[in-house]
Amino acid sequence: MFRTIRIATCVSLLGLSGGWAATASAAELKAVASFSIIADFATNVGGDRVEVTTLVGPDGDAHVYEPRPADAVSLEQADVVLVNGLQLEGFMSRLIGTSGTKAPVVELTKGIEPLKASEEEHDHDDDGHEGHHHHGEFDPHAWQSIHNAEIYVKNIADAFCKADKAGCATYTANASAYVARLSALEGEVKAAIASIPAGKRTIITSHDAFGYFEHEYGLKFIAPEGVSTEAEASAADVAKLIDQVKEDKASAIFVENISNPRLIEQIARETGLKVGGTLYSDALSAKDGPASTYIDMFRNNISTMKAAILGS
């Protein structure tokens, strides 16, 4: 049945998307990226030689994504499949198997030093069973360190070079130019954080997506949910967090673009903190939003944090 749906979807795609077909023929390589941040990296490395298809789009949550038949078609036609790894994309292994793709599946976190997930991630649910979609031993949000992003980019360039040797010089040059931009961005981020007084560097977010940011840049993040948005916070978790906020004197609280804001709004009311805006954690914004690229995402996040903490 799935195969029938897949064929029907493919036919409808070809019928509706004449422009897509023309673009595909111009590109040397077809890459599928599991979510929007990886797609942006791939676009910067691939340039005009690579057609990048994104599975989990802007403002989408890879933790809870449910694949569509069209996703299997994209994987079947791909030359390279780019994923984060570290058990971020719980949907990918089944989708890869269903699609029958022969493309190499490249885990972009290979070569980074992963951070351990918090102990809460290994908790059991009310029935005593371990959470099915919880992440494993490590925190998967490695892109929240710009240094790690540079490793993602190198891994993408290597994957594209293997799949398209004729374009390798282009991919290598594009990757080098983009890494130089990332290096400049890291300087901006460190300067912005240096301007925040040490006693005001504790903030609250929806889920625990900023562990690598904390490790790299020195802000402290506390969150009612673990590293997966699928693990909902209990009333006891929220009460504990509110006590922690008062003890740690958190300076600001933020919603995330992928999360329901209600829990954060409740915590804000009970702690007297004002919601300081939206942070982009696991997904970029739409093209007309403030975080439509990885670099814009980082700039938006740091300026939003700084403005809320310093009141400017």
C-alpha positions as CSV (number, residue, x, y, z in Angstrom):
1,M,0.0,0.0,0.0
2,F,2.8,2.4,0.9
3,R,4.4,1.8,-2.5
4,T,1.1,2.7,-4.2
5,I,0.9,5.9,-2.2
6,R,4.5,6.7,-3.0
7,I,4.0,6.2,-6.8
8,A,0.9,8.4,-6.7
9,T,2.7,11.1,-4.7
10,C,5.6,11.0,-7.2
11,V,3.2,11.4,-10.1
12,S,1.5,14.4,-8.4
13,L,4.8,16.0,-7.7
14,L,5.9,15.8,-11.3
15,G,2.6,17.1,-12.5
16,L,2.5,20.0,-10.1
17,S,6.1,21.0,-10.0
18,G,7.5,21.8,-13.4
19,G,9.9,24.3,-12.0
20,W,11.2,21.6,-9.5
21,A,11.9,19.2,-12.4
22,A,13.9,21.9,-14.3
23,T,15.9,22.7,-11.2
24,A,16.7,19.1,-10.6
25,S,18.1,18.6,-14.0
26,A,20.4,21.6,-13.6
27,A,21.9,20.2,-10.3
28,E,24.7,17.6,-10.3
29,L,23.7,16.1,-7.0
30,K,20.5,15.5,-5.0
31,A,20.9,15.8,-1.2
32,V,18.2,15.2,1.4
33,A,18.7,17.0,4.7
34,S,16.8,15.8,7.7
35,F,15.9,19.3,9.0
36,S,16.3,23.0,8.2
37,I,19.6,23.8,9.9
38,I,21.4,20.9,8.1
39,A,19.8,22.0,4.9
40,D,21.2,25.5,5.3
41,F,24.7,24.1,5.8
42,A,24.3,21.9,2.7
43,T,23.1,24.8,0.6
44,N,26.2,26.8,1.5
45,V,28.5,24.0,0.7
46,G,26.7,22.8,-2.4
47,G,25.9,26.0,-4.1
48,D,24.4,25.6,-7.6
49,R,25.7,22.0,-8.0
50,V,23.4,20.5,-5.3
51,E,19.7,20.4,-5.0
52,V,18.8,20.2,-1.3
53,T,15.5,18.8,-0.1
54,T,14.5,19.4,3.5
55,L,12.3,16.9,5.4
56,V,11.6,18.8,8.6
57,G,11.1,22.4,7.4
58,P,11.2,25.9,9.0
59,D,9.8,26.0,12.6
60,G,9.4,22.2,12.4
61,D,10.3,19.9,15.3
62,A,12.5,16.9,14.3
63,H,11.9,15.3,17.7
64,V,8.2,14.5,16.9
65,Y,8.1,14.7,13.1
66,E,5.9,12.2,11.2
67,P,7.2,11.4,7.7
68,R,5.0,11.9,4.6
69,P,4.9,9.6,1.5
70,A,6.7,12.4,-0.4
71,D,9.7,12.1,2.0
72,A,10.2,8.4,0.9
73,V,10.2,9.6,-2.7
74,S,12.9,12.2,-1.9
75,L,15.1,9.6,-0.2
76,E,14.6,7.1,-3.0
77,Q,15.9,9.7,-5.5
78,A,18.7,11.1,-3.3
79,D,22.4,10.8,-4.0
80,V,23.3,11.7,-0.4
81,V,21.2,11.8,2.8
82,L,22.4,14.1,5.6
83,V,21.3,13.5,9.2
84,N,22.4,14.9,12.6
85,G,22.7,11.5,14.4
86,L,22.9,11.2,18.2
87,Q,19.3,9.9,18.0
88,L,17.8,13.2,17.2
89,E,15.8,12.0,14.2
90,G,13.8,9.1,15.6
91,F,11.8,8.9,12.4
92,M,14.7,8.4,10.0
93,S,15.7,4.8,10.3
94,R,12.2,3.5,9.4
95,L,11.9,6.1,6.7
96,I,15.2,5.1,5.2
97,G,14.2,1.4,5.2
98,T,10.8,2.1,3.7
99,S,12.2,4.3,0.9
100,G,14.6,1.7,-0.3
101,T,17.2,4.4,-0.9
102,K,20.7,3.3,-1.9
103,A,22.2,6.7,-1.0
104,P,24.8,7.0,1.7
105,V,23.4,8.2,5.0
106,V,25.9,10.7,6.6
107,E,25.8,11.5,10.3
108,L,27.1,15.0,10.6
109,T,28.0,14.8,14.3
110,K,30.8,12.4,13.5
111,G,34.0,13.9,14.9
112,I,32.4,16.2,17.5
113,E,32.8,15.6,21.3
114,P,29.2,14.9,22.3
115,L,27.8,16.1,25.7
116,K,26.1,13.7,28.0
117,A,22.3,14.1,28.1
118,S,20.8,15.0,31.5
119,E,19.9,12.1,33.8
120,E,16.2,13.0,33.4
121,E,16.4,11.8,29.8
122,H,16.7,8.2,31.0
123,D,13.7,8.4,33.3
124,H,10.8,6.0,32.9
125,D,7.1,6.9,32.3
126,D,4.2,6.3,34.6
127,D,3.9,2.6,33.5
128,G,7.6,2.0,34.2
129,H,8.6,1.8,30.5
130,E,11.4,3.8,29.1
131,G,10.3,6.6,26.8
132,H,10.2,5.4,23.2
133,H,11.4,8.6,21.6
134,H,13.7,10.0,24.3
135,H,17.2,10.6,23.2
136,G,20.0,8.3,24.2
137,E,23.1,8.9,26.2
138,F,24.1,12.1,24.5
139,D,22.6,15.5,23.8
140,P,22.0,15.7,20.0
141,H,21.9,19.5,19.7
142,A,25.5,19.8,18.7
143,W,24.9,22.6,16.2
144,Q,24.4,25.1,19.1
145,S,28.2,25.3,19.2
146,I,29.6,27.2,16.2
147,H,32.8,25.1,16.4
148,N,30.7,22.0,16.0
149,A,28.9,23.6,13.1
150,E,32.2,23.9,11.3
151,I,32.6,20.1,11.7
152,Y,29.1,19.6,10.3
153,V,30.2,21.6,7.3
154,K,33.4,19.7,6.8
155,N,31.5,16.4,6.9
156,I,29.0,17.7,4.3
157,A,31.9,18.8,2.0
158,D,33.5,15.3,2.4
159,A,30.2,13.6,1.6
160,F,29.6,15.8,-1.5
161,C,33.2,15.2,-2.7
162,K,32.7,11.4,-2.5
163,A,29.4,11.5,-4.4
164,D,30.5,14.1,-7.0
165,K,34.3,14.0,-7.5
166,A,34.1,16.5,-10.3
167,G,32.6,19.1,-8.0
168,C,35.0,18.5,-5.1
169,A,37.1,21.7,-5.6
170,T,33.8,23.7,-5.6
171,Y,32.5,22.1,-2.4
172,T,35.9,22.5,-0.6
173,A,36.1,26.2,-1.6
174,N,32.5,26.9,-0.6
175,A,33.0,25.1,2.7
176,S,36.2,27.1,3.5
177,A,34.4,30.4,2.7
178,Y,31.5,29.5,4.9
179,V,33.7,28.4,7.8
180,A,35.4,31.8,7.7
181,R,31.9,33.4,8.1
182,L,31.2,31.0,11.0
183,S,34.5,32.0,12.6
184,A,33.6,35.7,12.4
185,L,30.2,34.9,13.9
186,E,31.8,33.1,16.8
187,G,33.7,36.3,17.6
188,E,30.4,38.3,17.6
189,V,28.8,35.8,20.0
190,K,31.7,35.8,22.4
191,A,31.8,39.6,22.4
192,A,28.1,39.9,23.1
193,I,28.2,37.4,26.0
194,A,31.2,39.3,27.5
195,S,29.0,42.3,27.7
196,I,26.5,40.5,30.0
197,P,27.5,40.7,33.7
198,A,28.5,37.3,35.1
199,G,25.6,37.4,37.7
200,K,23.0,37.7,34.9
201,R,23.9,34.8,32.7
202,T,21.2,32.3,33.8
203,I,18.1,32.1,31.5
204,I,15.2,29.7,31.0
205,T,14.1,28.1,27.7
206,S,11.4,25.6,26.8
207,H,13.5,22.4,26.4
208,D,17.1,21.6,27.0
209,A,18.4,22.4,23.5
210,F,21.2,24.8,24.5
211,G,23.7,22.5,26.4
212,Y,26.4,23.0,23.7
213,F,25.8,26.8,23.7
214,E,26.2,26.8,27.5
215,H,29.3,24.6,27.4
216,E,30.9,26.8,24.7
217,Y,30.0,30.3,25.6
218,G,29.2,30.4,29.4
219,L,25.5,31.2,29.6
220,K,23.5,28.9,31.9
221,F,20.3,27.5,30.6
222,I,17.6,25.8,32.6
223,A,14.5,24.1,31.1
224,P,11.4,22.3,32.3
225,E,11.7,19.7,29.5
226,G,14.7,17.5,28.7
227,V,16.6,17.4,25.4
228,S,13.5,16.0,23.6
229,T,10.4,18.1,23.2
230,E,8.4,14.8,23.5
231,A,9.2,14.5,27.2
232,E,6.6,16.7,28.8
233,A,7.3,18.3,32.1
234,S,5.3,17.1,35.1
235,A,3.8,19.4,37.7
236,A,6.7,18.4,40.1
237,D,9.3,19.3,37.4
238,V,7.7,22.7,37.0
239,A,7.6,23.4,40.8
240,K,11.2,22.3,41.1
241,L,12.2,24.6,38.2
242,I,10.4,27.6,39.8
243,D,12.3,27.0,43.0
244,Q,15.6,26.8,41.0
245,V,14.8,30.0,39.1
246,K,14.3,31.8,42.4
247,E,17.5,30.3,43.8
248,D,19.7,30.9,40.7
249,K,18.1,34.4,40.1
250,A,17.4,33.7,36.4
251,S,17.6,37.0,34.4
252,A,15.3,36.1,31.5
253,I,12.9,33.5,30.1
254,F,12.2,32.6,26.5
255,V,9.8,30.6,24.3
256,E,11.2,28.5,21.4
257,N,9.9,28.5,17.9
258,I,9.3,24.7,18.0
259,S,7.6,24.6,21.4
260,N,4.1,25.4,22.8
261,P,4.6,28.6,24.8
262,R,2.0,27.8,27.5
263,L,4.4,26.2,30.0
264,I,6.9,29.1,29.7
265,E,4.1,31.6,30.1
266,Q,3.0,29.8,33.3
267,I,6.6,29.8,34.7
268,A,6.9,33.5,33.8
269,R,3.8,34.3,35.7
270,E,4.9,32.4,38.8
271,T,8.4,33.8,38.9
272,G,7.6,37.4,37.9
273,L,9.9,37.2,34.8
274,K,8.8,38.7,31.6
275,V,9.0,36.5,28.5
276,G,12.0,38.0,26.6
277,G,11.1,36.8,23.1
278,T,11.5,33.7,20.9
279,L,14.7,31.7,20.5
280,Y,15.4,29.4,17.5
281,S,16.7,26.2,18.8
282,D,16.1,23.2,16.6
283,A,14.8,24.8,13.4
284,L,15.2,28.0,11.3
285,S,12.4,30.5,10.7
286,A,10.6,30.8,7.4
287,K,12.5,32.9,4.8
288,D,10.8,36.1,5.8
289,G,11.6,35.5,9.5
290,P,14.5,36.7,11.6
291,A,16.4,33.3,11.6
292,S,16.1,32.0,8.0
293,T,19.8,30.9,8.0
294,Y,22.0,29.4,10.7
295,I,24.1,32.6,10.9
296,D,20.9,34.7,11.2
297,M,19.6,32.2,13.8
298,F,22.7,32.7,16.0
299,R,22.6,36.5,15.6
300,N,18.9,36.6,16.4
301,N,19.3,34.4,19.5
302,I,22.2,36.3,21.0
303,S,20.7,39.7,20.4
304,T,17.3,38.5,21.8
305,M,19.0,37.1,24.9
306,K,21.2,40.2,25.4
307,A,18.2,42.6,25.0
308,A,16.1,40.7,27.5
309,I,18.8,40.4,30.1
310,L,20.2,43.9,29.9
311,G,16.8,45.6,29.1
312,S,18.0,47.2,26.0
